[in-house]
Amino acid sequence: MMYPELNINGMTTETEVCDMICDTIDDGNLSDAMDYVGQFKDYLVKKESAIQQQDPAHNQYGYSGGMFI
């Protein structure tokens, strides 16, 4: 499956990005942390869109749309 490229401040994995955001918050640099969170959110939206385009049956909520019994 093809995902959009992730590169936020040199971090290229989701774990690295989360760790970097935590470290930035710990350092007291909240404006940079908020910027990184916004960039990460944009990446996640693009990733979800790519998943849905490649697998139309994919549903991020695990709900098929049918009626519960």
C-alpha positions as CSV (number, residue, x, y, z in Angstrom):
1,M,0.0,0.0,0.0
2,M,1.4,3.4,-0.9
3,Y,1.3,6.1,1.8
4,P,2.2,9.8,1.5
5,E,5.8,10.6,2.5
6,L,6.3,11.6,6.1
7,N,9.0,14.1,6.9
8,I,8.5,16.5,9.7
9,N,11.6,18.3,10.9
10,G,13.7,15.3,9.6
11,M,11.5,12.7,11.3
12,T,10.3,10.0,8.9
13,T,8.2,7.6,11.1
14,E,5.1,8.2,13.1
15,T,6.9,7.1,16.3
16,E,9.7,9.5,15.7
17,V,7.3,12.3,15.1
18,C,5.4,11.6,18.3
19,D,8.6,11.4,20.3
20,M,9.8,14.7,18.8
21,I,6.5,16.4,19.7
22,C,6.8,15.2,23.3
23,D,10.4,16.3,23.5
24,T,9.5,19.7,22.1
25,I,6.8,20.1,24.7
26,D,9.2,19.0,27.4
27,D,11.6,21.7,26.2
28,G,8.8,24.3,26.6
29,N,8.6,25.2,22.9
30,L,4.9,24.9,22.6
31,S,4.6,27.0,19.4
32,D,6.9,24.5,17.5
33,A,5.1,21.6,19.1
34,M,1.7,22.9,17.8
35,D,3.2,23.4,14.4
36,Y,4.5,19.8,14.4
37,V,1.1,18.5,15.5
38,G,-0.6,20.4,12.7
39,Q,1.8,19.0,10.1
40,F,1.3,15.5,11.6
41,K,-2.5,15.9,11.4
42,D,-2.2,16.9,7.7
43,Y,-0.1,13.8,7.1
44,L,-2.6,11.5,8.8
45,V,-5.5,13.0,6.8
46,K,-3.6,12.3,3.6
47,K,-2.7,8.8,4.7
48,E,-6.3,7.9,5.5
49,S,-7.4,9.3,2.1
50,A,-4.7,7.2,0.4
51,I,-5.9,4.1,2.3
52,Q,-9.5,4.7,1.3
53,Q,-8.6,5.2,-2.3
54,Q,-6.6,2.0,-2.5
55,D,-9.1,0.0,-0.5
56,P,-12.6,1.3,-0.8
57,A,-13.9,-1.3,1.6
58,H,-11.6,0.2,4.3
59,N,-13.5,1.9,7.1
60,Q,-11.4,3.6,9.8
61,Y,-14.1,3.1,12.4
62,G,-14.6,-0.6,11.8
63,Y,-18.3,-0.1,11.0
64,S,-19.7,-1.5,7.7
65,G,-22.8,0.7,7.6
66,G,-25.2,-2.2,8.1
67,M,-27.7,-2.4,10.9
68,F,-26.7,-3.8,14.2
69,I,-28.6,-6.9,15.3
